[in-house]
């Protein structure tokens, strides 16, 4: 074996062959690439050159109007956002859809409840809170036959598009979406469209006709409409699509509106892949959905994907059970503010609220993304908000430190730096780690698991923290100081890129 430009030395030991990489070339190549590609570093790698650019539709978050926004919706929101960010960064065309639970018998109940207990002003100022309170009040009375009848009438009017009823329902929906948009903004999440079960009521009827025409719809003796999904056609596996009275049926999620929605999205977006992000209790629902689409002759059903996730235990705020997404955001912000106030190192920060929110959010996201998405996990505020250890707080802290290092040292664009002098083991460790970033992105793009990126960023932060101690910029010879600054700048850039993919906004002060 001969040495070349990349390998500077080759030696044989007992049962081993040792290769020494040309360290000067490593430093030059990596740092040049990172600083040149900036936010596109890793994404431009040849690993992705053979990957075709696609259109992806991602359905995530999808809360129910007037019901609790439970912690599963939070997971769906941050996971869907991560997948959308990753796909967009890799050059795919992404459409983000929030599919609201905005239809069904519960709206009959809610309508009647609002007519009794509702308040127009409260609906405007805090719709989620107010509709939830109304829903709880009317639910207590829902055993009453009279109330049941009124709720049925209200929903029937809704299905018949009675103007007054529809206008009230539309107010519920519009005010709710307005408030969600505001809260999602705090999370750094946006949607390209808000759709919902209500959009597909008429199209559901068309789907039922299609199923009937294809001979797939069977009626049970009670008159319920089902589709046989079993291999032997012995009804050992079937999906219910229609209730006996002919109105659309509500099971965990409505199958017919979901069929209609999938077909409609294909017509509208002609996507290459469609991803649904929901908890794993819905796995059967999606298997059935994809199977039915296939039976209906839609080959693209194979390109539908369900990304499922586990349950979270122990997510409670100081006020008790989590009811709204906003409770979680306020809680994490106030706990973070408290921690920051008691920390000795906290300097005067321009906007402590804003910083606490971003750092707190990083803590939530990293705690959530550290394991496999399909795993259940026990949530702990204390563990999530620790500043030492593998947490989102540690990532933010590292980013802020590296940023202030650049600020202190002139913050100029570094050009003509002789980085070949970066020979220390701690510098080499950082460089080698930076070199691996594209492989990690590739792995995450293949299995859509954020944990690869999380563990990469945590390791990068640990390596950078060690290098920050052993490779001082201040007091070093100018050439060495410049080269080290260059190394730390590259580390901060890659750290920031990875954090943004995960849905975290890097802070510059802490």
FENCORNOR-V923663 format. One record per run of one state. SS is the DSSP state (@ for helix, = for strand, . for the rest). FROM is the first residue (numbers start at 1). LEN is the number of residues. If there is no record, write none. Layout:
ss=SS from=FROM len=LEN
ss=SS from=FROM len=LEN
//
This chain:
ss=. from=1 len=6
ss== from=7 len=7
ss=. from=14 len=2
ss== from=16 len=6
ss=. from=22 len=1
ss=@ from=23 len=18
ss=. from=41 len=5
ss=@ from=46 len=3
ss=. from=49 len=6
ss== from=55 len=5
ss=. from=60 len=4
ss== from=64 len=1
ss=. from=65 len=6
ss=@ from=71 len=19
ss=. from=90 len=3
ss== from=93 len=9
ss=. from=102 len=3
ss=@ from=105 len=13
ss=. from=118 len=2
ss=@ from=120 len=6
ss=. from=126 len=1
ss=@ from=127 len=14
ss=. from=141 len=4
ss=@ from=145 len=15
ss=. from=160 len=3
ss=@ from=163 len=25
ss=. from=188 len=5
ss== from=193 len=4
ss=@ from=197 len=17
ss=. from=214 len=3
ss== from=217 len=3
ss=. from=220 len=5
ss== from=225 len=4
ss=. from=229 len=9
ss== from=238 len=5
ss=. from=243 len=5
ss== from=248 len=1
ss=. from=249 len=6
ss=@ from=255 len=15
ss=. from=270 len=3
ss== from=273 len=7
ss=@ from=280 len=16
ss=. from=296 len=3
ss=@ from=299 len=5
ss== from=304 len=6
ss=. from=310 len=2
ss== from=312 len=2
ss=. from=314 len=2
ss== from=316 len=2
ss=. from=318 len=2
ss== from=320 len=2
ss=. from=322 len=3
ss=@ from=325 len=18
ss=. from=343 len=9
ss=@ from=352 len=18
ss=. from=370 len=7
ss== from=377 len=2
ss=. from=379 len=2
ss=@ from=381 len=4
ss=. from=385 len=7
ss=@ from=392 len=17
ss=. from=409 len=10
ss=@ from=419 len=3
ss=. from=422 len=3
ss=@ from=425 len=11
ss=. from=436 len=1
ss=@ from=437 len=11
ss=. from=448 len=3
ss=@ from=451 len=20
ss=. from=471 len=7
ss=@ from=478 len=24
ss=. from=502 len=9
//
